[in-house]
Amino acid sequence: MLTELRISNFGVIEQLAVTFGSGFIVFTGETGAGKSLLIDAVTLLIGGRASADQIRAQADEADLEAAFQLAPEHPLLQLLQTKGFARPGETDIVIRRVISRTGRNRTYLNGNLCPVHVLEELGGALVDVHGQHEQQSLLSPSAQLDALDAYGRLQTLR
């Protein structure tokens, strides 16, 4: 579950920090309110392609960070432990991306430098981004099984 999002110098956003409550998160608002920027930031944090064009005009770099809280039995925790990005018992994940005009972008997972492809591996299990007419993941049999197992609290039986 996404618990916090911090954005600095991204698009027209100079500074933003949002803390989310538990449950389903939806960004809604009028046209031009900034919903797309929030979605773009989250997409970058789960391995999306970065561009210097996304950096605020007056800045040299954009800094994006998201914190996630996972259930202790979440399968991602085992993957993170195997890759050395989490210790047994940890259920928090902090992802940070720094996008630089010089092209020297940096990606962090729980404070450790990591390649972007690791975020791509994790992204689908952390966040499901849906815009208008974008429900492709809901058609995936594995996503359907994951949702059903999560609802029945059966993930550990697989």
N, CA, C and O of each residue as an XYZ file, in Angstrom:
632
protein
N       0.836     -1.171      0.000
C       0.000      0.000      0.000
C       0.887      1.243      0.000
O       1.830      1.340      0.786
N       0.584      2.185     -0.879
C       1.282      3.466     -0.932
C       0.907      4.274      0.306
O      -0.272      4.530      0.550
N       1.911      4.676      1.090
C       1.636      5.433      2.311
C       2.077      6.888      2.224
O       1.531      7.748      2.915
N       3.074      7.165      1.365
C       3.573      8.535      1.278
C       4.180      8.781     -0.093
O       4.775      7.886     -0.694
N       4.022     10.011     -0.582
C       4.597     10.422     -1.857
C       5.200     11.801     -1.672
O       4.534     12.728     -1.212
N       6.474     11.926     -2.037
C       7.171     13.217     -1.961
C       7.707     13.549     -3.347
O       8.303     12.705     -4.015
N       7.487     14.785     -3.765
C       7.905     15.221     -5.094
C       8.574     16.582     -4.972
O       8.045     17.489     -4.330
N       9.749     16.717     -5.596
C      10.444     18.006     -5.643
C      10.881     18.285     -7.076
O      11.486     17.434     -7.728
N      10.569     19.486     -7.557
C      11.034     19.968     -8.862
C      10.663     19.056    -10.022
O      11.483     18.779    -10.897
N       9.435     18.600    -10.016
C       8.941     17.712    -11.065
C       7.788     18.396    -11.785
O       6.772     18.719    -11.171
N       7.946     18.616    -13.091
C       6.920     19.341    -13.837
C       6.752     20.732    -13.259
O       7.728     21.471    -13.131
N       5.540     21.096    -12.911
C       5.296     22.406    -12.298
C       5.300     22.332    -10.772
O       5.089     23.342    -10.101
N       5.536     21.153    -10.230
C       5.531     20.973     -8.775
C       6.898     21.330     -8.208
O       7.905     20.714     -8.558
N       6.924     22.331     -7.328
C       8.178     22.683     -6.659
C       8.420     21.741     -5.476
O       9.491     21.142     -5.372
N       7.446     21.609     -4.596
C       7.538     20.723     -3.432
C       6.151     20.180     -3.131
O       5.164     20.915     -3.149
N       6.089     18.888     -2.855
C       4.811     18.281     -2.494
C       5.089     17.070     -1.621
O       5.966     16.261     -1.926
N       4.347     16.951     -0.547
C       4.409     15.756      0.301
C       2.971     15.376      0.645
O       2.208     16.188      1.169
N       2.615     14.127      0.342
C       1.264     13.641      0.593
C       1.359     12.353      1.393
O       2.133     11.460      1.050
N       0.576     12.255      2.457
C       0.477     11.026      3.233
C      -0.901     10.430      2.963
O      -1.915     11.125      3.031
N      -0.923      9.137      2.656
C      -2.169      8.462      2.309
C      -2.620      7.574      3.456
O      -1.800      6.995      4.169
N      -3.933      7.473      3.627
C      -4.510      6.549      4.589
C      -4.558      5.155      3.995
O      -4.140      4.936      2.858
N      -5.060      4.233      4.757
C      -5.120      2.857      4.270
C      -6.256      2.699      3.268
O      -7.231      3.451      3.282
N      -6.109      1.717      2.409
C      -7.167      1.393      1.463
C      -6.877      1.828      0.054
O      -5.729      2.055     -0.327
N      -7.925      1.939     -0.705
C      -7.901      2.238     -2.129
C      -7.578      3.710     -2.335
O      -8.176      4.567     -1.684
N      -6.640      4.021     -3.233
C      -6.247      5.409     -3.482
C      -6.660      5.794     -4.897
O      -6.352      5.094     -5.861
N      -7.358      6.916     -5.002
C      -7.800      7.426     -6.293
C      -7.437      8.905     -6.367
O      -7.699      9.654     -5.426
N      -6.836      9.333     -7.479
C      -6.579     10.748     -7.723
C      -7.700     11.268     -8.614
O      -7.852     10.819     -9.750
N      -8.476     12.206     -8.106
C      -9.549     12.804     -8.898
C      -9.421     14.317     -8.823
O      -8.771     14.850     -7.923
N     -10.036     14.996     -9.759
C     -10.015     16.451     -9.735
C     -10.327     17.015    -11.098
O     -10.489     16.283    -12.075
N     -10.407     18.326    -11.147
C     -10.742     19.002    -12.393
C      -9.570     18.956    -13.359
O      -8.437     18.682    -12.966
N      -9.850     19.223    -14.609
C      -8.820     19.292    -15.635
C      -7.787     20.338    -15.239
O      -8.137     21.457    -14.861
N      -6.510     19.967    -15.327
C      -5.438     20.895    -14.992
C      -5.074     20.932    -13.523
O      -4.247     21.750    -13.122
N      -5.665     20.076    -12.710
C      -5.412     20.088    -11.266
C      -4.088     19.423    -10.894
O      -3.611     19.602     -9.774
N      -3.482     18.655    -11.813
C      -2.194     18.024    -11.526
C      -2.245     16.524    -11.326
O      -1.249     15.922    -10.924
N      -3.380     15.912    -11.596
C      -3.503     14.450    -11.424
C      -2.479     13.703    -12.267
O      -1.849     12.758    -11.792
N      -2.314     14.122    -13.505
C      -1.382     13.433    -14.404
C       0.051     13.515    -13.897
O       0.815     12.563    -14.058
N       0.428     14.636    -13.286
C       1.778     14.752    -12.728
C       1.993     13.750    -11.599
O       3.061     13.148    -11.496
N       0.986     13.571    -10.756
C       1.098     12.588     -9.676
C       1.238     11.178    -10.245
O       2.061     10.393     -9.775
N       0.437     10.863    -11.255
C       0.513      9.547    -11.889
C       1.868      9.368    -12.564
O       2.469      8.297    -12.469
N       2.358     10.408    -13.248
C       3.677     10.329    -13.886
C       4.768     10.083    -12.851
O       5.690      9.305    -13.094
N       4.667     10.739    -11.701
C       5.661     10.548    -10.642
C       5.638      9.113    -10.130
O       6.689      8.492     -9.975
N       4.459      8.590     -9.870
C       4.342      7.207     -9.394
C       4.867      6.240    -10.455
O       5.548      5.267    -10.130
N       4.551      6.508    -11.718
C       5.021      5.651    -12.805
C       6.546      5.634    -12.871
O       7.142      4.577    -13.084
N       7.181      6.786    -12.693
C       8.648      6.828    -12.663
C       9.203      6.020    -11.497
O      10.230      5.353    -11.622
N       8.518      6.085    -10.370
C       8.989      5.375     -9.182
C       8.861      3.861     -9.302
O       9.476      3.125     -8.530
N       8.076      3.394    -10.251
C       7.986      1.943    -10.457
C       8.661      1.534    -11.763
O       8.306      0.529    -12.378
N       9.651      2.345    -12.173
C      10.491      1.948    -13.294
C      10.198      2.603    -14.617
O      10.783      2.218    -15.630
N       9.307      3.589    -14.650
C       8.997      4.275    -15.901
C      10.188      5.045    -16.442
O      11.141      5.328    -15.715
N      10.129      5.378    -17.711
C      11.224      6.065    -18.389
C      11.303      7.526    -17.939
O      10.299      8.240    -17.935
N      12.503      7.959    -17.560
C      12.732      9.323    -17.094
C      13.263     10.191    -18.229
O      13.927      9.708    -19.146
N      12.953     11.487    -18.144
C      13.417     12.444    -19.142
C      13.746     13.760    -18.452
O      13.072     14.154    -17.500
N      14.777     14.435    -18.930
C      15.138     15.741    -18.374
C      14.012     16.750    -18.569
O      13.938     17.738    -17.840
N      13.139     16.516    -19.540
C      11.998     17.407    -19.771
C      11.030     17.419    -18.594
O      10.221     18.339    -18.468
N      11.102     16.409    -17.731
C      10.192     16.321    -16.589
C      10.659     17.160    -15.402
O       9.924     17.328    -14.429
N      11.874     17.682    -15.483
C      12.435     18.480    -14.384
C      11.879     19.900    -14.458
O      11.762     20.478    -15.539
N      11.546     20.445    -13.312
C      11.009     21.810    -13.231
C      11.993     22.785    -13.881
O      13.207     22.609    -13.767
N      11.483     23.796    -14.550
C      12.295     24.718    -15.350
C      13.441     25.359    -14.565
O      14.524     25.536    -15.123
N      13.247     25.704    -13.325
C      14.267     26.412    -12.554
C      15.218     25.483    -11.801
O      16.047     25.960    -11.026
N      15.118     24.181    -12.009
C      15.888     23.224    -11.200
C      16.843     22.398    -12.059
O      16.669     22.274    -13.271
N      17.856     21.837    -11.399
C      18.821     20.964    -12.068
C      18.429     19.499    -11.983
O      18.853     18.686    -12.804
N      17.611     19.163    -10.976
C      17.179     17.775    -10.840
C      15.818     17.704    -10.150
O      15.431     18.592     -9.390
N      15.116     16.624    -10.442
C      13.844     16.322     -9.778
C      14.095     15.173     -8.812
O      14.899     14.284     -9.091
N      13.415     15.192     -7.691
C      13.584     14.163     -6.665
C      12.201     13.613     -6.317
O      11.325     14.352     -5.868
N      12.015     12.315     -6.528
C      10.733     11.663     -6.284
C      10.931     10.544     -5.279
O      11.910      9.802     -5.361
N      10.020     10.415     -4.340
C      10.131      9.356     -3.333
C       8.743      8.853     -2.955
O       7.803      9.633     -2.800
N       8.634      7.541     -2.809
C       7.375      6.932     -2.367
C       7.682      5.898     -1.299
O       8.680      5.182     -1.375
N       6.813      5.831     -0.306
C       6.925      4.814      0.741
C       5.726      3.882      0.625
O       4.595      4.316      0.404
N       6.001      2.603      0.777
C       4.967      1.576      0.705
C       5.034      0.727      1.965
O       6.117      0.478      2.495
N       3.880      0.285      2.444
C       3.785     -0.645      3.569
C       3.183     -1.931      3.029
O       2.082     -1.923      2.478
N       3.903     -3.038      3.186
C       3.421     -4.327      2.693
C       3.004     -5.220      3.848
O       3.510     -5.088      4.963
N       2.090     -6.116      3.578
C       1.716     -7.125      4.571
C       2.916     -8.048      4.775
O       3.658     -8.299      3.826
N       3.125     -8.557      5.987
C       4.295     -9.405      6.264
C       4.410    -10.621      5.348
O       5.514    -11.113      5.117
N       3.284    -11.113      4.822
C       3.330    -12.300      3.958
C       3.435    -11.948      2.474
O       3.390    -12.841      1.629
N       3.573    -10.663      2.145
C       3.628    -10.250      0.733
C       4.842    -10.885      0.051
O       5.950    -10.810      0.582
N       4.653    -11.507     -1.116
C       5.752    -12.194     -1.802
C       6.903    -11.277     -2.222
O       8.021    -11.756     -2.413
N       6.660     -9.984     -2.368
C       7.740     -9.066     -2.727
C       8.808     -8.985     -1.649
O       9.982     -8.770     -1.952
N       8.415     -9.153     -0.405
C       9.390     -9.052      0.680
C      10.475    -10.110      0.546
O      11.651     -9.825      0.774
N      10.095    -11.318      0.180
C      11.077    -12.385     -0.026
C      12.012    -12.031     -1.183
O      13.221    -12.239     -1.087
N      11.464    -11.501     -2.266
C      12.270    -11.088     -3.415
C      13.260     -9.999     -3.014
O      14.430    -10.050     -3.391
N      12.789     -9.011     -2.247
C      13.669     -7.932     -1.793
C      14.778     -8.457     -0.893
O      15.919     -8.005     -0.985
N      14.451     -9.405     -0.027
C      15.469    -10.000      0.841
C      16.498    -10.758      0.016
O      17.697    -10.660      0.278
N      16.044    -11.511     -0.973
C      16.942    -12.276     -1.839
C      17.900    -11.355     -2.582
O      19.072    -11.690     -2.754
N      17.414    -10.198     -3.022
C      18.236     -9.251     -3.775
C      19.041     -8.323     -2.865
O      19.814     -7.498     -3.353
N      18.867     -8.451     -1.546
C      19.636     -7.648     -0.606
C      19.078     -6.259     -0.343
O      19.802     -5.395      0.152
N      17.812     -6.022     -0.660
C      17.215     -4.707     -0.457
C      16.317     -4.627      0.771
O      15.758     -3.568      1.056
N      16.171     -5.723      1.500
C      15.365     -5.719      2.728
C      15.893     -6.791      3.667
O      16.474     -7.790      3.243
N      15.677     -6.555      4.950
C      16.057     -7.534      5.974
C      14.806     -8.276      6.433
O      13.700     -7.746      6.326
N      14.967     -9.478      6.936
C      13.802    -10.218      7.445
C      13.044     -9.374      8.475
O      13.646     -8.736      9.340
N      11.739     -9.385      8.366
C      10.899     -8.633      9.294
C      10.536     -7.239      8.817
O       9.578     -6.650      9.319
N      11.279     -6.695      7.857
C      10.955     -5.370      7.327
C       9.749     -5.468      6.400
O       9.668     -6.371      5.567
N       8.826     -4.544      6.550
C       7.655     -4.529      5.671
C       7.501     -3.191      4.946
O       6.555     -3.009      4.179
N       8.418     -2.262      5.183
C       8.375     -0.963      4.509
C       9.310     -0.966      3.307
O      10.398     -1.540      3.354
N       8.878     -0.325      2.238
C       9.707     -0.147      1.051
C       9.722      1.339      0.737
O       8.669      1.973      0.666
N      10.912      1.896      0.550
C      11.040      3.293      0.143
C      11.787      3.315     -1.188
O      12.913      2.830     -1.294
N      11.141      3.884     -2.191
C      11.730      4.010     -3.523
C      11.993      5.486     -3.775
O      11.145      6.336     -3.501
N      13.183      5.781     -4.301
C      13.539      7.169     -4.606
C      14.218      7.222     -5.969
O      15.067      6.390     -6.287
N      13.835      8.203     -6.759
C      14.501      8.437     -8.043
C      14.886      9.899     -8.122
O      14.091     10.786     -7.811
N      16.116     10.136     -8.543
C      16.612     11.485     -8.768
C      16.900     11.597    -10.262
O      17.718     10.853    -10.803
N      16.228     12.523    -10.916
C      16.382     12.723    -12.354
C      17.180     14.001    -12.553
O      16.789     15.067    -12.078
N      18.296     13.890    -13.255
C      19.210     15.014    -13.426
C      19.224     15.499    -14.872
O      19.067     14.710    -15.804
N      19.412     16.798    -15.046
C      19.537     17.349    -16.403
C      20.787     16.818    -17.093
O      20.842     16.761    -18.322
N      21.790     16.429    -16.311
C      23.034     15.917    -16.902
C      22.886     14.482    -17.393
O      23.770     13.961    -18.072
N      21.770     13.843    -17.051
C      21.553     12.459    -17.467
C      22.053     11.438    -16.460
O      21.888     10.237    -16.673
N      22.656     11.884    -15.374
C      23.152     10.967    -14.339
C      22.045     10.740    -13.307
O      22.112     11.239    -12.184
N      21.049      9.995    -13.703
C      19.918      9.699    -12.825
C      20.309      8.631    -11.815
O      21.154      7.778    -12.085
N      19.680      8.692    -10.647
C      19.964      7.714     -9.595
C      18.660      7.114     -9.090
O      17.634      7.789     -9.003
N      18.727      5.837     -8.763
C      17.564      5.110     -8.265
C      17.950      4.423     -6.961
O      19.005      3.796     -6.869
N      17.088      4.545     -5.956
C      17.356      3.954     -4.646
C      16.179      3.087     -4.216
O      15.020      3.405     -4.481
N      16.498      2.005     -3.558
C      15.491      1.131     -2.973
C      15.905      0.890     -1.531
O      16.952      0.298     -1.272
N      15.091      1.344     -0.600
C      15.405      1.274      0.831
C      16.787      1.847      1.132
O      17.546      1.286      1.921
N      17.101      2.975      0.489
C      18.349      3.682      0.748
C      19.556      3.174     -0.013
O      20.622      3.784      0.059
N      19.422      2.084     -0.735
C      20.536      1.511     -1.493
C      20.363      1.794     -2.977
O      19.257      1.703     -3.510
N      21.468      2.140     -3.647
C      21.410      2.308     -5.094
C      20.933      1.014     -5.735
O      21.326     -0.073     -5.313
N      20.100      1.127     -6.738
C      19.628     -0.073     -7.432
C      19.376      0.253     -8.895
O      19.108      1.405     -9.236
N      19.458     -0.745     -9.761
C      19.149     -0.512    -11.172
C      17.638     -0.341    -11.382
O      16.833     -0.893    -10.632
N      17.273      0.418    -12.393
C      15.863      0.687    -12.675
C      15.101     -0.602    -12.946
O      13.920     -0.698    -12.613
N      15.754     -1.597    -13.544
C      15.030     -2.835    -13.868
C      14.494     -3.533    -12.621
O      13.523     -4.285    -12.708
N      15.109     -3.295    -11.461
C      14.583     -3.866    -10.213
C      13.232     -3.216     -9.894
O      12.301     -3.895     -9.462
N      13.128     -1.899    -10.108
C      11.850     -1.215     -9.884
C      10.788     -1.732    -10.844
O       9.621     -1.863    -10.476
N      11.196     -2.025    -12.074
C      10.245     -2.565    -13.051
C       9.710     -3.914    -12.582
O       8.531     -4.217    -12.765
N      10.582     -4.727    -11.973
C      10.153     -6.029    -11.440
C       9.131     -5.857    -10.322
O       8.148     -6.594    -10.243
N       9.380     -4.869     -9.455
C       8.524     -4.651     -8.291
C       7.242     -3.904     -8.624
O       6.200     -4.128     -8.008
N       7.331     -3.019     -9.600
C       6.264     -2.070     -9.884
C       4.879     -2.655    -10.022
O       3.932     -2.158     -9.412
N       4.744     -3.701    -10.814
C       3.430     -4.287    -11.041
C       2.797     -4.852     -9.790
O       1.572     -4.907     -9.682
N       3.617     -5.272     -8.843
C       3.083     -5.825     -7.600
C       2.792     -4.739     -6.562
O       2.049     -4.974     -5.609
N       3.374     -3.553     -6.745
C       3.170     -2.467     -5.787
C       2.013     -1.552     -6.167
O       1.230     -1.137     -5.312
N       1.913     -1.244     -7.453
C       0.972     -0.229     -7.910
C       0.302     -0.703     -9.187
O       0.933     -1.324    -10.043
N      -0.957     -0.410     -9.302
C      -1.686     -0.669    -10.539
C      -2.270      0.670    -10.976
O      -3.244      1.147    -10.393
N      -1.677      1.271    -11.997
C      -2.087      2.590    -12.460
C      -3.128      2.427    -13.558
O      -2.910      1.711    -14.536
N      -4.261      3.099    -13.386
C      -5.337      3.042    -14.375
C      -5.778      4.445    -14.734
O      -6.168      5.230    -13.870
N      -5.713      4.747    -16.005
C      -6.298      5.973    -16.527
C      -7.601      5.593    -17.207
O      -8.076      4.463    -17.091
N      -8.162      6.540    -17.906
C      -9.382      6.231    -18.639
C      -9.113      5.097    -19.613
O      -8.134      5.134    -20.358
N      -9.961      4.107    -19.611
C      -9.890      2.977    -20.542
C      -8.608      2.158    -20.394
O      -8.200      1.499    -21.350
N      -7.964      2.176    -19.236
C      -6.729      1.415    -19.031
C      -6.937      0.399    -17.917
O      -6.637      0.676    -16.756
N      -7.443     -0.759    -18.263
C      -7.679     -1.801    -17.271
C      -7.017     -3.107    -17.687
O      -7.489     -4.178    -17.306
N      -5.935     -3.047    -18.458
C      -5.333     -4.256    -19.012
C      -4.938     -5.266    -17.946
O      -5.142     -6.466    -18.133
N      -4.381     -4.813    -16.843
C      -3.911     -5.775    -15.837
C      -5.069     -6.578    -15.248
O      -4.873     -7.695    -14.770
N      -6.262     -6.016    -15.282
C      -7.418     -6.741    -14.752
C      -7.776     -7.951    -15.613
O      -8.488     -8.847    -15.162
N      -7.286     -7.975    -16.846
C      -7.564     -9.089    -17.751
C      -6.531    -10.204    -17.636
O      -6.711    -11.272    -18.220
N      -5.464     -9.973    -16.899
C      -4.398    -10.961    -16.752
C      -4.824    -12.061    -15.776
O      -5.180    -11.765    -14.635
N      -4.793    -13.330    -16.212
C      -5.161    -14.426    -15.305
C      -4.320    -14.443    -14.029
O      -4.835    -14.757    -12.955
N      -3.028    -14.108    -14.134
C      -2.202    -14.123    -12.917
C      -2.617    -13.001    -11.968
O      -2.593    -13.191    -10.752
N      -2.996    -11.830    -12.499
C      -3.473    -10.735    -11.649
C      -4.802    -11.101    -10.998
O      -5.046    -10.755     -9.842
N      -5.654    -11.794    -11.730
C      -6.934    -12.225    -11.180
C      -6.722    -13.228    -10.048
O      -7.388    -13.160     -9.015
N      -5.787    -14.162    -10.250
C      -5.485    -15.151     -9.212
C      -4.884    -14.474     -7.986
O      -5.230    -14.812     -6.854
N      -3.976    -13.511     -8.210
C      -3.387    -12.767     -7.095
C      -4.462    -12.051     -6.286
O      -4.436    -12.078     -5.056
N      -5.408    -11.410     -6.971
C      -6.481    -10.687     -6.282
C      -7.367    -11.641     -5.491
O      -7.747    -11.352     -4.356
N      -7.689    -12.762     -6.088
C      -8.530    -13.748     -5.414
C      -7.815    -14.331     -4.192
O      -8.415    -14.471     -3.127
N      -6.535    -14.668     -4.350
C      -5.758    -15.190     -3.226
C      -5.616    -14.151     -2.116
O      -5.693    -14.489     -0.935
N      -5.408    -12.886     -2.490
C      -5.290    -11.828     -1.486
C      -6.602    -11.669     -0.730
O      -6.600    -11.513      0.491
N      -7.714    -11.708     -1.440
C      -9.020    -11.581     -0.805
C      -9.247    -12.716      0.192
O      -9.766    -12.494      1.286
N      -8.860    -13.927     -0.189
C      -9.029    -15.081      0.693
C      -7.869    -15.298      1.648
O      -7.852    -16.279      2.391
N      -6.890    -14.381      1.635
C      -5.682    -14.489      2.475
C      -4.994    -15.842      2.272
O      -4.639    -16.526      3.232
N      -4.818    -16.209      1.008
C      -4.264    -17.518      0.663
C      -2.886    -17.439      0.006
O      -2.397    -18.448     -0.501
N      -2.242    -16.257      0.000
C      -0.968    -16.105     -0.701
C       0.095    -17.078     -0.209
O       0.904    -17.561     -1.001
N       0.103    -17.366      1.067
C       1.152    -18.232      1.624
C       0.976    -19.688      1.220
O       1.906    -20.480      1.377
N      -0.182    -20.060      0.707
C      -0.432    -21.450      0.330
C       0.059    -21.782     -1.071
O       0.055    -22.950     -1.462
N       0.476    -20.791     -1.827
C       0.975    -21.045     -3.185
C       2.369    -21.567     -3.167
O       2.943    -21.834     -4.223
